[in-house]
Amino acid sequence: MMTTPRVDVLSPFWVLVQKEMADHLRSWRFVILVGLLALTCIGSLYTAMTTIRDAVTSQGGSESFLFLKLFTVSDGSLPPFITFVGFLGPLLGIGMGFDAISSERSKGTLNRLLSQPLHRDTVINAKFTASLIVITILLFALGFLVMGMGLISIGIPPTPEEFARMVFFLALSVLYIAFWLSVSVLFSTRFRQAATSALASIAVWLFFSVFFPMLVNLVASSTMPAQATPEKLLSHQHFVQNLSRLSPSQLYSEATTTMLTPSVRSLGPLTMEQVYGAIPSPLPFGQSLLLVWPQMTGLLAATAVCFGLSYVLFMRQEIRGR
């Protein structure tokens, strides 16, 4: 008896994911964003390697967690790698999602796409998944490139704990960029014009990056207690810190700084009783992970909320032909 060979057919979801990934990789917008991110990060890496080589020469390579300084130190001419990723990463997420739905609607291809035998939510899920896969591959490739260049430059391999911290830092960066991707997809679903979606996404990014810290400082100065007792000052510091954590950039900054700087033992103000008797030693990886768990959960929740709103809005929209 002859049997017909089995043919594996991809589901419509993965077909759309592959198509969206190919569109991203072939677009000039993606090439420009990747080139900008790569050039700035390589420039910051060069300044970090210069500083680290000087430290290795003077100290004989005895300093602990030396490899992590590739991402955090600089000679002052350029910001460190971690700063560039935190500043340019949102632009990458916005650039890959601001026209996810609006471009299909403006070109009149959305109604033809939805006329195919597939579920409506497959479209928005595939677009978000494809962009997230491309972002993940890009960041991890850039991160391992930095590790390789640093290994060649300083000649000191990373320890297993350093490698785990760097991988977790890259995962946090992907999650942070995924938040801005979900924000841009939300505006792309809400507005019909891609330009309006892009302007709205950039406005939100500028608000949290520039204006929100100013508002926090204004609130902090206006709510300063008149009687500066230690209890009131500590309560005020907690209030200001919790207010600043409403910004996703603040959550990302706290999480990545803690993971790449093991000497950070707390993210809030400490009392003299807490400081007294404490041993100034670096935290192990597990303890640092527990310390940044709330920040990571906040970023994940914000991403889920934004994409959930995009999903509900897209499922309720009426799609008409042009």
Salt bridges, closest charged atoms under 4 A:
ASP8 OD1 - ARG6 NE 3.27
GLU20 OE2 - LYS19 NZ 3.46
GLU20 OE2 - LYS127 NZ 2.87
ASP23 OD2 - LYS19 NZ 3.17
ASP23 OD1 - ARG26 NH2 3.24
GLU63 OE2 - LYS69 NZ 3.24
ASP99 OD2 - ARG29 NH1 2.93
GLU104 OE2 - LYS19 NZ 3.77
GLU104 OE2 - LYS127 NZ 3.15
GLU161 OE2 - ARG165 NH2 3.31
GLU254 OE1 - ARG245 NE 3.01
GLU318 OE2 - ARG320 NE 2.77
